[in-house]
Amino acid sequence: MQELTMSVNWIAVIVGAVLAFGLGSVWFSPMMFGKSWSRGVKMDAGAPTGMGPALVLQALGTFGFAWVVGITAAAGHLLTVLLIAASMALLQAGTAAFSQHGRGAVLAEAGYVITIAIIMIGVHAVV
């Protein structure tokens, strides 16, 4: 258990998680990739209803990823996060492709994972 908490910069973990989660609301909005994503998942581009449970899962997953970044930062292995993020992005893209999502949705989802990893690494470099 100690390896999961020892020397973790919790401020950077929380800031990284909040920034990454907040980016999601912009990333998947019509201002950025929301239109192509919603077309790709065959969903109305307007504000979806009943998304509370999905947002809770997304927030928990984002915090978990930020925590993993914090653990790797504490161990001095931040570049490992890029491998983790690339693996997560490929898994996300594969799942989206199996679900027959369009190219715009696949790229938006995988690109989001890579982007939040870079944000979280940046936060650990600064905080």
Contacts in CASP RR format, 6 or more apart in sequence:
PFRMAT RR
TARGET T0000
AUTHOR 0000-0000-0000
METHOD contacts of the structure
MODEL  1
MQELTMSVNWIAVIVGAVLAFGLGSVWFSPMMFGKSWSRGVKMDAGAPTG
MGPALVLQALGTFGFAWVVGITAAAGHLLTVLLIAASMALLQAGTAAFSQ
HGRGAVLAEAGYVITIAIIMIGVHAVV
3 71 0 8 1.000
4 67 0 8 1.000
4 71 0 8 1.000
6 74 0 8 1.000
7 74 0 8 1.000
8 67 0 8 1.000
8 70 0 8 1.000
8 71 0 8 1.000
8 73 0 8 1.000
8 74 0 8 1.000
9 70 0 8 1.000
9 73 0 8 1.000
9 74 0 8 1.000
9 124 0 8 1.000
9 127 0 8 1.000
11 127 0 8 1.000
12 70 0 8 1.000
12 73 0 8 1.000
12 120 0 8 1.000
12 123 0 8 1.000
12 124 0 8 1.000
12 127 0 8 1.000
13 63 0 8 1.000
13 66 0 8 1.000
13 67 0 8 1.000
13 69 0 8 1.000
13 70 0 8 1.000
14 66 0 8 1.000
15 123 0 8 1.000
15 127 0 8 1.000
16 66 0 8 1.000
16 69 0 8 1.000
16 119 0 8 1.000
16 120 0 8 1.000
16 123 0 8 1.000
17 59 0 8 1.000
17 62 0 8 1.000
17 63 0 8 1.000
17 64 0 8 1.000
17 65 0 8 1.000
17 66 0 8 1.000
17 120 0 8 1.000
19 119 0 8 1.000
19 120 0 8 1.000
19 123 0 8 1.000
20 62 0 8 1.000
20 65 0 8 1.000
20 66 0 8 1.000
20 116 0 8 1.000
20 119 0 8 1.000
20 120 0 8 1.000
21 58 0 8 1.000
21 59 0 8 1.000
21 62 0 8 1.000
23 112 0 8 1.000
23 115 0 8 1.000
23 116 0 8 1.000
23 119 0 8 1.000
24 112 0 8 1.000
26 32 0 8 1.000
27 33 0 8 1.000
27 34 0 8 1.000
27 108 0 8 1.000
27 112 0 8 1.000
27 115 0 8 1.000
28 34 0 8 1.000
28 37 0 8 1.000
28 108 0 8 1.000
28 112 0 8 1.000
30 45 0 8 1.000
33 104 0 8 1.000
33 107 0 8 1.000
33 108 0 8 1.000
34 45 0 8 1.000
34 108 0 8 1.000
35 45 0 8 1.000
36 104 0 8 1.000
36 105 0 8 1.000
36 107 0 8 1.000
36 108 0 8 1.000
37 104 0 8 1.000
37 105 0 8 1.000
37 108 0 8 1.000
37 109 0 8 1.000
38 44 0 8 1.000
38 45 0 8 1.000
38 46 0 8 1.000
38 105 0 8 1.000
39 45 0 8 1.000
39 102 0 8 1.000
39 104 0 8 1.000
39 105 0 8 1.000
40 101 0 8 1.000
40 102 0 8 1.000
40 103 0 8 1.000
40 104 0 8 1.000
40 105 0 8 1.000
41 96 0 8 1.000
41 99 0 8 1.000
41 101 0 8 1.000
41 102 0 8 1.000
41 105 0 8 1.000
62 116 0 8 1.000
65 88 0 8 1.000
65 116 0 8 1.000
65 117 0 8 1.000
65 120 0 8 1.000
66 120 0 8 1.000
68 81 0 8 1.000
68 84 0 8 1.000
69 78 0 8 1.000
69 81 0 8 1.000
69 117 0 8 1.000
69 120 0 8 1.000
69 121 0 8 1.000
69 124 0 8 1.000
70 120 0 8 1.000
70 124 0 8 1.000
72 78 0 8 1.000
72 80 0 8 1.000
72 81 0 8 1.000
72 84 0 8 1.000
73 121 0 8 1.000
73 124 0 8 1.000
78 121 0 8 1.000
78 124 0 8 1.000
78 125 0 8 1.000
81 117 0 8 1.000
81 120 0 8 1.000
81 121 0 8 1.000
82 117 0 8 1.000
82 121 0 8 1.000
84 117 0 8 1.000
85 113 0 8 1.000
85 114 0 8 1.000
85 116 0 8 1.000
85 117 0 8 1.000
86 114 0 8 1.000
88 113 0 8 1.000
89 110 0 8 1.000
89 111 0 8 1.000
89 113 0 8 1.000
89 114 0 8 1.000
90 110 0 8 1.000
92 109 0 8 1.000
92 110 0 8 1.000
92 113 0 8 1.000
93 106 0 8 1.000
93 107 0 8 1.000
93 109 0 8 1.000
93 110 0 8 1.000
94 106 0 8 1.000
96 102 0 8 1.000
96 105 0 8 1.000
96 106 0 8 1.000
96 109 0 8 1.000
96 110 0 8 1.000
97 106 0 8 1.000
101 109 0 8 1.000
END
